């Protein structure tokens, strides 16, 4: 039986009821990639956008978007395509066997704020949902750039988003003149202040009210840093006070030093050194009515709630659209602002995503305080590892 699948949610009720005690919600999609055929984003086509209706893409998914700089399809046979799902990448899969979604980001400076590579795999739910929870495991290349390089621009890779699409135009047109919104986005961001909690919130419906100003989200307005856009650029310590379960402080483990994260934090302290895996979870809930400040966003790191807002007006009044958006797009991967290395190095780095689950409720285990961290087993006693 294939492990990538979409399930019908029978007797689906409102988001409020789904979240209440005693009501069983369900998984609506999951993929561990093991049963996917071998595939790369340029295996059958070099088109930037490829859809299941017109192209051969991973089974069960709606579309992909891929833009490589260094890749065989762009004339560099010793490099990699933007997305790979391959049996030969078993060492990059969770557990060291099977397959996973592997994204390659390319360092390239075009002389301006150029996002040099892109890798998105997108799932579309035409019916839409009032709320969605998404979790997956992520691992980074042992050669991933783990520290900021002084004097150079910060490196940012967009790795996950959940949003609403009107069904018109392109599912990748996410600007204020497009057909997408609301949007909740997470990116891996590293700058001179260390690892950042990179989040972006955009309003709706469907590109109207695209900007979400700090004053419109009272409980997180103090850490929105981009004026009217709704971008969060916070640290993993002081900025997150009070965002744990029941208003407590998140108990995030320092995976290098042990104990809780404190002070200046770098990549390995959050995501672990070497071949470590990290579990991420995200939850979005639409506001109850147009303009109501009761929409939600939550984020978990290794099953520990680390970020929460319950006052987001995802949908506001629209002069041009008489519609109520629902969450219907989930995407892993994204584009990369990465200019750390000289162009002649043709530097590329990978990250791997595995065991993705999308469901209509928050599972109990993410609020258990377990702080699940996957640690590779020690070798058996009495054996030499070579």
C-alpha positions as CSV (number, residue, x, y, z in Angstrom):
1,X,0.0,0.0,0.0
2,X,1.4,3.4,-0.9
3,X,2.4,5.6,1.9
4,X,1.5,8.8,0.1
5,X,-2.2,9.3,0.3
6,X,-5.1,11.6,0.7
7,X,-7.9,10.7,3.0
8,X,-11.5,11.9,2.9
9,X,-12.5,13.5,6.2
10,X,-15.9,12.1,6.9
11,X,-18.4,14.2,8.9
12,X,-16.1,17.2,8.8
13,X,-17.3,19.9,11.2
14,X,-16.2,23.3,12.0
15,X,-12.7,24.1,13.2
16,X,-14.0,25.0,16.6
17,X,-15.6,21.5,17.0
18,X,-12.5,19.8,15.6
19,X,-10.4,21.3,18.3
20,X,-12.8,20.5,21.1
21,X,-12.4,17.4,23.3
22,X,-13.7,14.1,22.1
23,X,-14.0,14.9,18.4
24,X,-11.8,12.8,16.2
25,X,-10.2,14.6,13.3
26,X,-8.1,12.9,10.6
27,X,-5.0,13.0,8.5
28,X,-5.9,14.4,5.1
29,X,-2.5,13.8,3.4
30,X,0.8,12.2,4.2
31,X,3.9,11.3,2.3
32,X,7.1,9.5,3.5
33,X,8.3,9.6,-0.2
34,X,9.5,5.9,0.0
35,X,7.0,4.7,-2.6
36,X,7.5,7.7,-4.9
37,X,9.1,6.8,-8.3
38,X,12.6,8.1,-8.7
39,X,12.3,11.7,-9.9
40,X,14.1,15.0,-10.2
41,X,12.7,18.4,-11.1
42,X,14.3,18.3,-14.5
43,X,14.0,14.6,-15.3
44,X,11.0,15.0,-17.6
45,X,10.9,18.8,-18.1
46,X,12.9,21.9,-17.4
47,X,9.8,24.1,-17.1
48,X,9.8,26.2,-14.0
49,X,6.2,25.3,-13.1
50,X,5.1,21.7,-13.6
51,X,1.6,20.5,-12.8
52,X,0.3,17.0,-12.4
53,X,-2.3,17.7,-15.1
54,X,0.4,18.4,-17.7
55,X,3.7,17.0,-16.4
56,X,5.1,14.0,-14.5
57,X,5.6,15.0,-10.9
58,X,5.6,13.2,-7.6
59,X,2.4,11.2,-7.1
60,X,-0.4,12.8,-5.0
61,X,1.0,16.3,-5.3
62,X,-0.5,19.2,-7.4
63,X,2.5,21.0,-8.8
64,X,6.1,22.0,-8.4
65,X,8.2,25.1,-9.1
66,X,11.9,24.8,-9.7
67,X,14.6,27.3,-10.6
68,X,18.2,26.0,-10.3
69,X,21.4,28.0,-11.0
70,X,23.9,25.1,-10.7
71,X,22.4,21.9,-12.1
72,X,22.9,19.4,-15.0
73,X,19.9,21.0,-16.7
74,X,21.7,24.4,-16.7
75,X,25.0,23.0,-18.0
76,X,26.7,21.8,-14.8
77,X,26.7,18.0,-14.9
78,X,28.5,17.6,-11.6
79,X,25.8,19.5,-9.7
80,X,22.2,18.7,-8.7
81,X,18.7,19.6,-9.8
82,X,16.7,21.8,-7.5
83,X,14.6,18.8,-6.2
84,X,15.4,15.2,-5.9
85,X,13.4,12.2,-4.8
86,X,15.8,9.3,-5.4
87,X,16.6,5.9,-4.0
88,X,20.3,6.8,-4.4
89,X,19.7,9.5,-1.7
90,X,18.7,6.9,0.9
91,X,21.4,8.2,3.3
92,X,19.5,11.5,3.2
93,X,16.2,9.9,4.2
94,X,15.1,9.5,7.8
95,X,16.4,6.2,9.2
96,X,19.0,6.0,6.5
97,X,16.7,4.1,4.0
98,X,13.9,4.9,1.6
99,X,13.5,8.3,0.0
100,X,12.9,11.9,1.0
101,X,12.4,15.3,-0.5
102,X,15.9,16.8,-1.1
103,X,16.2,20.4,-2.0
104,X,19.5,22.0,-3.3
105,X,20.1,25.7,-2.8
106,X,22.7,27.5,-4.9
107,X,25.0,30.4,-3.8
108,X,25.0,33.0,-6.6
109,X,25.4,36.8,-6.5
110,X,23.9,38.6,-9.5
111,X,24.8,42.0,-8.1
112,X,21.5,42.7,-6.4
113,X,19.0,41.0,-4.0
114,X,18.6,38.0,-6.3
115,X,17.0,34.7,-5.1
116,X,19.2,32.3,-7.1
117,X,17.4,29.0,-6.6
118,X,13.9,27.7,-5.9
119,X,12.4,24.3,-5.1
120,X,8.7,24.0,-4.2
121,X,6.5,20.9,-3.9
122,X,2.9,21.9,-3.5
123,X,-0.3,20.1,-2.3
124,X,-3.7,21.6,-3.2
125,X,-7.0,20.9,-1.4
126,X,-9.8,22.3,-3.5
127,X,-12.3,21.9,-0.7
128,X,-10.2,24.0,1.7
129,X,-10.1,23.8,5.5
130,X,-10.8,26.2,8.4
131,X,-7.7,24.9,10.1
132,X,-4.7,22.7,9.3
133,X,-1.8,21.2,11.2
134,X,1.4,20.2,9.3
135,X,4.4,18.4,10.6
136,X,7.6,17.0,9.0
137,X,11.2,16.1,9.8
138,X,14.1,18.1,8.4
139,X,17.8,17.5,8.1
140,X,20.6,19.7,6.8
141,X,23.7,18.9,4.7
142,X,26.7,18.3,7.0
143,X,28.3,21.0,4.9
144,X,25.4,23.4,5.3
145,X,26.5,27.0,6.1
146,X,26.0,27.0,9.9
147,X,27.5,30.4,10.9
148,X,27.0,33.8,9.4
149,X,29.9,35.1,7.3
150,X,30.9,38.5,8.5
151,X,30.5,41.2,5.9
152,X,28.2,39.2,3.7
153,X,24.4,39.3,3.3
154,X,22.3,37.0,5.5
155,X,21.4,33.7,4.0
156,X,17.6,32.9,3.9
157,X,15.8,29.9,2.5
158,X,12.1,29.6,2.5
159,X,11.2,26.1,3.4
160,X,7.5,25.9,4.3
161,X,4.2,27.7,3.7
162,X,0.5,27.2,4.1
163,X,-1.9,29.6,2.2
164,X,-5.2,30.1,0.4
165,X,-5.5,30.2,-3.4
166,X,-8.6,31.5,-5.2
167,X,-8.2,28.8,-7.9
168,X,-7.6,31.5,-10.6
169,X,-4.3,32.3,-12.2
170,X,-1.2,30.8,-10.8
171,X,-0.9,29.1,-7.5
172,X,2.6,30.7,-7.2
173,X,1.4,34.3,-7.6
174,X,1.7,35.4,-4.0
175,X,2.1,39.1,-4.2
176,X,-0.5,41.8,-3.7
177,X,-1.6,41.6,-7.3
178,X,-1.9,37.8,-7.3
179,X,-4.5,35.3,-6.2
180,X,-3.1,34.0,-2.9
181,X,-3.7,35.0,0.7
182,X,-3.7,34.6,3.6
183,X,-0.2,33.1,3.8
184,X,1.9,31.8,6.7
185,X,5.5,31.1,5.8
186,X,8.6,29.8,7.7
187,X,12.2,30.2,6.5
188,X,15.6,29.3,7.7
189,X,17.3,32.6,8.4
190,X,20.9,33.1,9.6
191,X,22.4,36.6,10.0
192,X,24.9,38.4,12.3
193,X,22.5,37.9,15.2
194,X,22.6,34.1,14.8
195,X,19.7,31.9,14.0
196,X,16.4,33.7,13.6
197,X,12.8,32.7,13.8
198,X,11.9,33.7,10.3
199,X,8.1,34.0,9.8
200,X,6.0,35.9,7.4
201,X,2.2,36.6,7.7
202,X,0.1,37.9,4.8
203,X,-3.6,38.7,4.8
204,X,-6.6,38.0,2.6
205,X,-8.8,37.1,1.0
206,X,-6.7,36.2,-2.1
207,X,-4.2,39.0,-2.3
208,X,-6.5,41.7,-0.9
209,X,-5.3,43.1,2.5
210,X,-2.0,41.5,1.6
211,X,-0.1,43.5,4.3
212,X,-0.5,42.7,8.0
213,X,0.8,45.6,10.0
214,X,2.3,45.1,13.5
215,X,-0.6,46.9,15.1
216,X,-3.1,44.5,13.5
217,X,-1.7,41.5,15.5
218,X,-1.5,42.8,19.1
219,X,0.0,39.7,20.7
220,X,3.1,39.6,18.4
221,X,3.3,43.2,17.1
222,X,6.3,43.8,19.2
223,X,8.4,41.3,17.2
224,X,7.1,42.2,13.7
225,X,10.1,43.9,12.1
226,X,9.1,44.8,8.6
227,X,6.8,47.7,9.1
228,X,3.5,47.0,7.4
229,X,4.3,43.6,5.8
230,X,4.0,41.3,8.8
231,X,7.4,39.7,9.0
232,X,8.9,38.3,12.2
233,X,12.6,38.2,12.7
234,X,13.0,37.0,16.2
235,X,15.6,35.2,18.3
236,X,15.1,31.7,19.7
237,X,15.3,32.8,23.3
238,X,14.0,36.1,24.8
239,X,11.7,36.9,21.9
240,X,9.7,33.7,22.6
241,X,9.0,34.3,26.2
242,X,5.4,33.4,27.1
243,X,4.9,31.5,23.8
244,X,5.0,28.0,25.3
245,X,2.1,25.9,26.3
246,X,-0.4,27.7,28.6
247,X,1.7,30.9,28.4
248,X,4.9,29.5,29.7
249,X,8.3,29.9,28.2
250,X,9.3,27.4,25.5
251,X,11.7,24.7,26.8
252,X,14.0,24.5,23.7
253,X,17.0,22.3,24.1
254,X,20.5,23.4,23.1
255,X,21.6,20.5,20.9
256,X,25.3,21.3,21.3
257,X,25.7,22.5,24.9
258,X,22.8,20.8,26.5
259,X,20.3,22.5,28.7
260,X,18.0,25.3,27.4
261,X,18.8,27.7,24.6
262,X,20.2,31.0,25.8
263,X,21.8,34.1,24.4
264,X,23.3,34.1,20.9
265,X,22.2,30.9,19.1
266,X,23.6,29.3,16.0
267,X,22.3,26.7,13.6
268,X,23.6,23.5,15.3
269,X,22.2,24.6,18.7
270,X,18.7,24.6,17.2
271,X,18.8,21.9,14.5
272,X,21.7,19.7,15.8
273,X,25.1,19.0,14.4
274,X,26.1,16.7,11.5
275,X,23.3,14.4,10.4
276,X,20.7,15.4,13.0
277,X,17.0,15.4,12.3
278,X,14.5,18.0,13.7
279,X,10.8,17.8,13.8
280,X,8.8,20.9,12.9
281,X,5.0,21.4,13.4
282,X,2.8,24.3,12.3
283,X,-0.9,25.1,12.9
284,X,-3.1,27.7,11.2
285,X,-6.7,28.6,12.0
286,X,-8.7,31.1,10.0
287,X,-10.3,34.0,12.0
288,X,-14.0,33.4,12.9
289,X,-15.3,36.3,10.8
290,X,-14.0,39.1,8.5
291,X,-11.9,41.5,10.6
292,X,-12.0,39.3,13.7
293,X,-8.7,39.2,15.6
294,X,-8.9,35.6,16.6
295,X,-7.1,33.7,13.8
296,X,-4.2,31.5,15.0
297,X,-0.7,30.5,14.1
298,X,1.4,28.1,16.1
299,X,4.9,26.5,15.6
300,X,6.5,23.6,17.4
301,X,10.2,22.5,17.5
302,X,10.6,18.8,18.4
303,X,7.0,18.8,19.7
304,X,7.6,21.8,22.0
305,X,5.4,24.8,21.2
306,X,7.8,27.7,20.6
307,X,5.6,30.3,18.9
308,X,1.9,31.3,19.1
309,X,-0.4,34.1,18.1
310,X,-4.1,33.9,18.6
311,X,-5.0,37.4,17.4
312,X,-4.4,37.3,13.6
313,X,-7.1,38.9,11.4
314,X,-6.2,36.7,8.4
315,X,-9.3,37.8,6.5
316,X,-10.4,41.4,6.5
317,X,-13.1,43.3,4.5
318,X,-12.6,43.4,0.8
319,X,-14.0,46.0,-1.7
320,X,-13.4,43.6,-4.6
321,X,-14.0,40.1,-3.3
322,X,-17.1,38.7,-1.7
323,X,-15.6,35.5,-0.6
324,X,-14.2,33.8,2.5
325,X,-10.9,32.1,2.0
326,X,-9.9,28.7,3.5
327,X,-6.5,27.1,3.8
328,X,-6.0,25.0,0.7
329,X,-2.3,25.1,-0.2
330,X,0.6,23.5,1.6
331,X,4.1,23.7,0.2
332,X,7.5,22.5,1.2
333,X,10.7,24.1,-0.1
334,X,10.9,27.6,-1.5
335,X,13.4,30.1,-2.9
336,X,16.8,30.9,-1.6
337,X,18.7,34.2,-1.0
338,X,22.2,32.8,-0.8
339,X,25.2,34.9,-1.8
340,X,27.8,33.6,0.7
341,X,30.3,32.1,-1.7
342,X,32.0,33.4,-4.8
343,X,30.2,32.5,-8.0
344,X,33.1,30.6,-9.3
345,X,32.8,28.1,-6.4
346,X,29.4,27.1,-7.7
347,X,28.4,26.3,-4.1
348,X,25.3,24.1,-3.5
349,X,23.9,22.8,-0.2
350,X,21.0,20.5,0.5
351,X,18.3,20.0,3.1
352,X,16.0,17.0,3.3
353,X,12.4,16.8,4.4
354,X,10.7,13.5,5.3
355,X,7.6,12.0,6.9
356,X,5.2,14.8,6.1
357,X,1.7,14.7,7.7
358,X,-1.2,17.1,7.1
359,X,-4.2,16.9,9.4
360,X,-7.2,18.9,10.5
361,X,-6.3,19.2,14.2
362,X,-3.4,19.5,16.6
363,X,-2.3,16.0,17.8
364,X,-2.1,15.6,21.5
365,X,1.6,14.6,21.5
366,X,2.8,18.0,20.4
367,X,1.6,19.6,23.6
368,X,2.9,16.8,25.8
369,X,6.1,18.7,26.7
370,X,8.1,15.7,25.5
371,X,10.5,17.9,23.4
372,X,11.1,15.0,21.0
373,X,14.7,15.0,19.7
374,X,15.8,12.2,17.5
375,X,19.4,11.1,18.5
376,X,21.3,8.6,16.3
377,X,21.9,5.4,18.3
378,X,25.3,4.6,19.7
379,X,27.2,1.8,18.0
380,X,26.9,-1.6,19.7
381,X,29.4,-2.2,22.5
382,X,32.4,-4.3,21.4
383,X,32.3,-3.3,17.8
384,X,34.6,-0.9,16.0
385,X,32.9,1.5,13.6
386,X,35.1,2.3,10.6
